[in-house]
Amino acid sequence: MLLAVIVVPFLAAAGCAVAPAPARVAPAVTVVSGVASFGLVMALVPPVAASGAESEFTYLRADAISVIFLLATGFLYAALAVYAVGYLGKVSDGRGHDDRYIRRFHVGFNLFAWSMLAAPLMSSLALLWIAVEITTVVSALLVALENTDRAAEAAWKYVLIASAGLGLGLLATIIAYYAGSQVLGEHFDLSIGPLISAGAKLPHTPVMLAFVLATLGYGTKVGLFPV
């Protein structure tokens, strides 16, 4: 089920990329993917509430905090997929959106949903950082979708601000690895489960420094007050 949560929107993006008639097929594929993803997230709640969930793949896991983010993201994915059908169907400033625009929008939108759903399911701090970086790249492309000077400027500003935050997040990840390696050994792979289990034994100062840097770094990425 954890694998299905991130596979469904990725397949939807691939389907929209090759759809023969994007104006008709891509919106339908996106709506089905959004609703299905939200349903899968809802289905995760009972097992996670009972005891947590782990997939057979070592790089996926879900816990209570993961499900909170997944529920919000899954709901917005489904709601915006439905809203986009009417939004793109409207005629603005005397012209409608062509097939190329609609295809690019739906491919980018599904890829963005894929990355947003994947991030809370990553079982490693390193994979989490990579997933968040992917959300930055895809969302910047969506911001620049209008192909105007103002859209390009907004996309570059977003990339610069988010990249500055992710730089701090990467530094936090490196320091977290240092803290974990003091207890779990040099071959520790930044998995979240072992870190939590060894939490009481980790050196205090590096953990606190990693926490502060992660809060500032990812806080910049998500626009967390006051950054």
C-alpha positions in Angstrom: 0.0 0.0 0.0 2.9 2.4 0.8 4.4 1.7 -2.6 1.0 2.2 -4.3 0.7 5.7 -2.8 3.7 6.9 -4.7 3.3 4.7 -7.8 -0.2 5.9 -8.7 0.6 9.6 -9.3 3.9 8.7 -11.1 2.0 6.5 -13.5 -0.6 9.2 -13.9 2.2 11.7 -14.9 3.5 9.1 -17.4 0.0 8.6 -18.8 -0.6 12.3 -19.2 2.8 12.6 -21.0 1.8 10.1 -23.7 -1.9 10.7 -23.9 -3.0 11.1 -27.5 -5.6 13.8 -26.7 -4.4 15.6 -23.6 -7.3 18.0 -23.4 -9.7 15.1 -22.8 -7.5 12.3 -21.3 -5.1 14.1 -19.0 -7.8 15.7 -16.8 -9.6 12.4 -16.4 -6.4 10.6 -15.6 -5.4 13.2 -13.0 -8.8 13.1 -11.3 -8.7 9.3 -11.0 -5.2 9.4 -9.7 -6.0 12.1 -7.2 -9.0 10.4 -5.8 -7.2 7.0 -5.8 -4.2 8.4 -3.9 -6.4 10.0 -1.3 -8.2 6.7 -0.9 -5.0 4.9 -0.4 -3.8 7.4 2.2 -7.1 7.0 4.0 -6.6 3.3 4.0 -3.2 3.8 5.7 -4.7 5.4 8.7 -6.0 2.2 10.5 -2.8 0.2 10.3 -0.6 3.1 11.2 -2.8 4.1 14.1 -2.6 0.6 15.4 1.2 0.0 15.3 2.8 1.9 12.5 3.6 0.6 9.0 6.7 -0.6 7.2 6.9 -1.7 3.6 8.8 -4.6 2.4 11.1 -2.1 0.8 13.6 -0.7 3.3 13.3 2.8 1.9 9.6 3.3 2.7 7.9 3.7 6.1 4.9 5.4 7.6 4.1 6.6 11.1 1.6 8.9 12.7 3.3 12.1 11.7 3.7 10.8 8.1 0.0 10.1 7.9 -0.8 13.7 9.0 1.1 15.1 6.0 -0.2 12.4 3.7 -3.8 13.1 4.5 -3.4 16.9 3.9 -1.4 16.3 0.6 -3.8 13.5 -0.6 -6.9 15.6 0.0 -5.4 18.7 -1.8 -4.2 16.5 -4.7 -7.7 15.1 -5.2 -9.5 18.5 -4.7 -7.2 20.4 -7.0 -7.3 17.6 -9.6 -11.1 18.1 -9.8 -10.8 21.9 -9.7 -8.2 22.0 -12.5 -10.7 20.4 -14.9 -12.9 23.5 -14.7 -10.1 26.0 -14.3 -8.3 24.9 -17.5 -11.6 24.7 -19.3 -12.2 28.4 -18.8 -11.3 30.9 -21.5 -9.1 33.7 -20.3 -8.1 36.9 -22.1 -9.8 35.7 -25.2 -8.0 32.4 -25.7 -8.1 28.9 -24.3 -5.2 26.7 -23.2 -3.8 24.5 -26.0 -3.0 20.8 -25.8 0.7 21.4 -25.1 -0.1 23.6 -22.1 -2.6 21.2 -20.7 -0.2 18.2 -21.2 2.6 20.1 -19.4 0.4 21.2 -16.6 -1.0 17.7 -15.8 2.4 16.0 -16.1 3.9 18.6 -13.8 1.0 18.5 -11.4 1.1 14.7 -11.0 4.8 14.7 -10.6 4.6 17.3 -7.9 1.9 15.3 -6.1 4.2 12.2 -6.5 7.1 14.0 -4.9 4.9 15.5 -2.1 3.5 12.1 -1.3 6.9 10.4 -1.4 8.7 12.7 1.0 6.8 11.7 4.2 7.2 8.1 3.3 11.0 8.1 3.0 12.7 5.9 5.6 16.0 7.8 5.5 16.9 11.4 6.2 19.0 11.4 3.0 16.1 10.2 0.9 13.8 12.7 2.6 16.2 15.5 1.5 16.3 14.2 -2.1 12.5 14.0 -2.2 12.1 17.5 -0.9 14.6 18.7 -3.5 12.5 17.1 -6.2 9.5 19.0 -5.0 11.5 22.2 -5.5 12.5 21.4 -9.1 9.0 20.3 -10.2 7.2 23.2 -8.5 9.6 25.7 -10.0 8.7 24.3 -13.5 5.0 24.6 -12.7 5.5 28.2 -11.6 7.2 28.9 -14.9 4.5 27.1 -16.9 3.0 30.4 -18.3 6.2 31.0 -20.2 6.2 34.7 -19.5 9.0 36.9 -18.1 7.1 37.4 -14.8 6.6 33.6 -14.4 10.3 32.9 -15.2 11.3 35.5 -12.6 9.0 34.1 -10.0 10.4 30.6 -10.6 14.0 31.7 -10.3 13.2 33.6 -7.1 11.5 30.5 -5.7 14.5 28.2 -6.6 17.0 30.6 -5.0 15.0 30.9 -1.7 14.2 27.1 -1.5 17.7 26.1 -2.5 19.1 28.3 0.3 16.9 26.5 2.8 17.7 23.1 1.4 21.4 23.9 1.7 20.8 24.2 5.5 18.7 21.0 5.4 21.6 19.2 3.7 24.0 20.4 6.4 21.5 19.2 9.1 21.4 15.8 7.4 25.2 15.6 7.4 25.4 16.5 11.1 22.6 14.0 11.9 24.7 11.3 10.1 27.7 12.3 12.3 25.6 12.0 15.5 24.1 8.6 14.4 27.5 7.2 13.4 28.8 7.8 16.9 26.3 5.1 18.1 25.3 3.1 15.1 28.7 3.0 13.3 30.2 4.6 10.2 28.1 2.5 7.9 24.9 3.9 9.3 22.6 4.9 6.3 20.6 7.7 8.0 17.5 5.4 8.4 14.9 7.1 10.7 14.0 3.9 12.6 17.5 3.2 14.0 17.9 6.9 14.8 14.7 7.0 16.9 15.7 3.7 18.7 19.1 5.1 19.6 17.9 8.6 20.3 18.7 8.6 24.0 22.3 7.5 23.3 23.1 10.1 20.6 25.4 13.0 21.4 23.4 15.9 22.6 25.1 18.9 20.8 25.2 17.5 17.2 21.5 16.4 17.5 20.4 19.8 18.7 22.5 21.5 16.0 21.0 19.3 13.3 17.5 20.0 14.7 18.0 23.8 14.5 19.4 23.6 11.0 16.7 21.3 9.8 14.0 23.6 11.2 15.5 26.7 9.6 16.3 24.9 6.3 13.0 23.1 5.7 11.2 26.0 7.3 12.6 28.2 4.6 11.5 25.7 2.0 7.9 25.6 3.2 7.6 29.2 4.2 7.4 28.5 7.9 7.0 31.6 10.1 9.2 33.7 10.4 11.3 32.5 7.5 
